[in-house]
C-alpha cells in the first residue's frame, strides 16, 4: 500500500473532479451542477478549490436515482457496488453507492488497521446488535469481523427507523427494546462471544444482564451509532475488564474514521485513512454556508464538520454534517498506516429545533 502524502490529496481532488465533471462521461448530477455554476473541472486543482462547488445539496442524495451520481464512464460497473441508505433521522433517507474496493477502503480497512494496532482480538466470535437491511453498518460489521479473522457475526433483527417512531417511555418502545435485548441475551448466554459491536447504551444494558464470566470472555468492544461519554466508557471498561475498546466516527455516505487515541480529559480522536475522505472543521454560526465551507479554524478549536468524499463511483463535496468537533493535527506515529490528514476530537451532535438527541437504541 502506497502511503499518501498531502500533495497526493490534491492530486486525488483533481482526478475525481476531472472524472465526475467531465461534460461527456461524467456523473449527470455533477455535469448539471458544473454547468449551472459555469465551472470547469480544470478550475478545481486542490482541496480548497472544492468550495467553488458550493454546499452539497443533501436533498439531491435523497431524491435522485443513484445513477445520477455515477460517472457515465463507470456506469457499466454497477454490479460491483454496495448500495445503502442512511437512517433518515432528519428526513428522507439518502442513498449511497460504494464500489466493492471503495467499500473496503471506506469501512473495513480503516477499522482493521486501527483495531489491529490497538490489540483488538483476532478470530473470536462477534455479536453485532444493530441495523441490517439497507443500512451500511450491518454490511460493514460483517466485513470488519471477517477482516479480523472472525466468522460471520451473530446478529439480531433490528429496525432503527421503527424504533425511532416509538415515543420515548411508551409501552411499544419498551417492548421493542425488550425484543432486541432478548435476542442479544440469548446469543450471549449460548455462544462463546469474544467481541461485541453495538451502541454504548445497548452494551451497558447487556452487560448488566449477563454473568461476570461472560463479561470476562469479551476481549473486544466496538462502539457505533452514537457518541460514548467518558463516564460510560469508564463504566464499560469496568464491566468488561479484559476488552479492548474502540470507537468509530462516520456514516453511510462517507465511511468510517476509526479511533486512534483516547483520554479522559479530551475524549476520542478520530482520523481518516488515505485520501478518499477528508473531514474539515469550519466555523459555526449564522454566516452564509458558501463562506463557511471556504473558511477554516485553528487547531484545538471547535467547529462544524464539513466532509468531502473523493470516490470514483460517488463524489460528495462540502457536505455540512450535523456534528461539531475539535480540529486536531495528524498523529505522526500513525502516518505509516496512511493516517496523514487532520482529525476530529470529541464529535458531538448539533442539537437545535430541527434535530433530536439520539435515542438509547441507535
N, C-alpha and C positions, 0 to 999 in steps of 0.2 A: 504493500500500500504506500503510495507516494504521499508524503506528509505535505499538507497545504501550508502556504505562507500567505502573508497579507496581500502580496501582489497577485497571487493566484485567485483571490476573491474577486478582484476587479476583472480579471480575465474571464471568470465564470459569468459575471454580470454581462459582459459583452457577448459571450457565447449564447446565453439564454435569451437576451434581448434580441439578438440577430435571428434566432430561431423563431421566437413567438411573434415578433413584429414584422416578419417578412411578408410583404404585401401579397405574395402569391402562395407561399407554402406555410405561412404562419398559422397561429390559432385565430379563428374567426373573432373571438371576443377582443383579442389584443390588436388585431388588424383594425377593427372598428374603433377601438379606443385611441389608437395612434392617429388615425385619420381625423377623428374629432378634435384631437389636440394639435394637429398639424405637426406631428413628431415623427422623426425617422429613427430607426434603431441605431444608426451611427452616432446619434447625439447622446446615447447612453453608453458611457465609457467607464463608469465607476459606480460604486455603491451610492455615493452622494447624488449621482445623476438620476437615480431611480425616483427621486422626489418629483421629477418632471412629469411622471405619470399620474401624479395626484393620489389622494387617498383611495384605497381599494374600495370598490363598490361591493360590500358584503352581500347585498341582496342579489346581485348577479350570480353569486355562487349558490344561492338558494333557488333561483327561479329559472336558470338556463340549463339546457342539457349539458352533460359533461363534455360532449364533443365540441362545444364552443370553446373549450379551454385547451383542447389537444391540437397541437400543430398538424396541419393537413399533411405535412411530410411524414408524420408518425402515426396517422390515424389507423393504418393497417396493423399496428401493434397493440390494439386494444385488448386482444385476447391474453396478453401477458401482463394484465393490470389487475390491481386490487381496487375495488370500488367501495366507498364507505360514506356514511353520513355523520354529521355532528349530532349532538344530543338535542339541539333545538331549544336550549334553555332560554334564549332571548328572542324566540320567534321560530320561523320555519327552519327546518334542518338544512344545512349547507352540504353540498356534495364535493367529495374529494376523489381524485384518481391518482394512484401511485403505481408506476410500473414495478414489476417484481423486484428488480435490483434497487429501485428508488425506495421501495417499502423497506427493504433490508437496511439501507443507509439511513432511513428516517426513524425507524422504530426498533430495530433489532441490534445492529452493530454498536450504536452508542451505549445501549444498556449493557450488552455483553462485555464491552471493553471496560466500562466503569465498574460493573459488578465483579468482574474477574479481579481487577486491581484491588477492590475492597474486600475480597475474600469470601464473596457470596458462594454458597455451596454448589458444587457440580454434581449432576447425576441423581439428585433427590426428587421425590415426588412433589409436584406443586398442587396447591389448591388455589384456584382463581375464583373469586367472588366478585363478579362484575358483569357488565353488559356483553352480549354477543350479537347475533343478528347483524344489523347494518353498522354496528359500532366498531371502530378500528381497534379499540383496546382489546377486545376479545381475540381478534386476529393476531394482534401484537403479542398478547400473553402466550399464545400457543407457540409462536415463532421464537420468543425470548426463552421460554422453557427449553425448547429443543436446542437453542443456541448455547444453553448452559449444560447440555448433555443429559437433559431430563426427558422423560416421555411426555406425551400429550397431557396437559394438566387435568386434574379433576375439576369440575365446574358445577355451577348452579344455574337454574333458569332465573333470569333477572332482566326485567324490562324497566330501565330507569325512567323512560318517558311516562309510563303508567304510574310509577311510584311518585313522581313529581306532581301528578294530577290529584293525588290523595291529600286532603287537608291535614296539616300537622296536628297530631293529637286525636285524629278521628279513629273510629273502630276499624275502618277499612285499611288505613295506613298501618295501624298496629298489627293487624292480621297479615298484611303483606310483609312487613318486617319479620314477623314470626315465620312466615313461609320461607323466606330467604335463609334465615338463621337455622331453621330446622334442617334444610338441605345441607348446609355447610357443616353443621354439627355431626350429621350422620357420616359425612366423609371423614371428618377429623377423628371420630370415635372408632371407625372401622379400618381406616387406611393409615399407612405409615407416611405422614406428611412431613416433609423437611423444609418446605418453603411456602409462604402464603403471599398472594398478591391480591390486595383489596384496599378499600379506603381505610384511613386510620380509625374512624369510629366503629366500623364493622369489625376490624381486627381486635379492637379493645373489647367489644361485646362478646366476640367468640372466645377470647382469652379467659374471660370471667366465667365461662360455662364449661371449660374442659379441664382435665386433671393437670396437675403440675408436671407429671411425667410426659404428657402430650405436648405441653408447652416447652419443656426441656428438649424435646426431639426436633423442634423447629429451629433450623440453623440459618434461615434467611427470610427476611420480610421486605417486600417491595410495596411501597405506598403508591397509590394513584387516585385520581379523581377529584381530590380537594387538598388544600394545604394541611400540613400537620404542624401543630404548635410545639414549642419546645417542651411544654409541660406534658403533653400527650406523648411526645416522642420518648421522654424520660420514663413515663409510665409504661410504655410498651417495652422499653429496654429492661425494666424490672420484671415484667411479666414473661418476657422471652429472653432470659439472661444469656443464652448461647447463640442468639441470632444476630447476623449482620443486617443492619437497617439501611435501606437505600431508597431514595425517592426519585421521581422524575417530573419534569415540567414540560407540558406540551399539549397538543390536541390533534384531532383528526386531520385538519388541513395541513399541518406543518411537520409533525413528527415530535420527537422527544429530545429534550436536553436533560441528561442524567445529572444527578447529584455527584459532585466531585469533592465537596468539603462541607463540613458542618461544625458549628459551635453553638453552645447555649446562648452566647451573647449576641450573635449576629444572625443565626438561623442557617438555612441551607443555601449553598451556592450551586447554581446550575450553569452548565456550559454546553454549547453545541459542538458536534464533531464534524470536521470537514468544512466545506464551503457552500453546501446546498441550503443551509438555513442560517439566516442572520437575524439576531434579535438586537434591536436598538432600543435605547431608553430616551424618550423625547419629553419635552416639558409638559406638565399638566396645565390645565387652566382653560379659560374660555376663548383663547385665541383661535383664529381660523386654522382648520386642520391642515390646509396646504402649507401654512407657515410652520406648524408644529412638526410635521413629518420631515421638514427640511432642517430643523434645528436639532441640537443635541445638548446634553447636560454633562456635567463633570463627573468624574469617578466619585463613588460613595454618595451620590445624590439620588433621590428617588424621583421617578417619573413614570409615564405611561409606556407600556411595552408596544413597540412597533415592529412587525415581523415581515421579512422577505423570504419567500420560498423560491429557490432557483433550481427547479427540476425541468427536465425536458418534457414530461407529459403534462405538467401543470405548473404554471408560473403565477405566483401571487406576490404583488408588491405593495408595500405601505399599508399593511393591514393593522389598524389600531386595535389592540387586544383590550379585553375588559379587565385587565390587571395592571397594577403598578409593580415596580421592582426597583431595587438599588443597582445602579450600574457599577460593575466591578471589572478590573483588568483581568486578562488571561492568567492562568496559573502555569508558570514555566515548567513545572515538573510534569505536566500532562501534555506539553506541546508535541512530544514524540508520538503521542497517541492520536494526534490530529485535532486536539482541542486548542485552537490558536486564537479564537475570537473572544471579544468581551463576553462576560457572563451576567447572569441575573442573580441577585441576592434577595431572598425572602419575598417572592412574589405574593401579592395579596389582591383579592378581587376588589374592584371598584364598586361600592355599594351606594346606589342612589335611587331615585324614583323609578328608574327603568330596569333595575336589576334586583335580584333577591339573593340573600345568603344561601350557600349550598345546603341542601338537606343532609341529614345524617347518613343516608344510604349512599348517595352518589351525586 
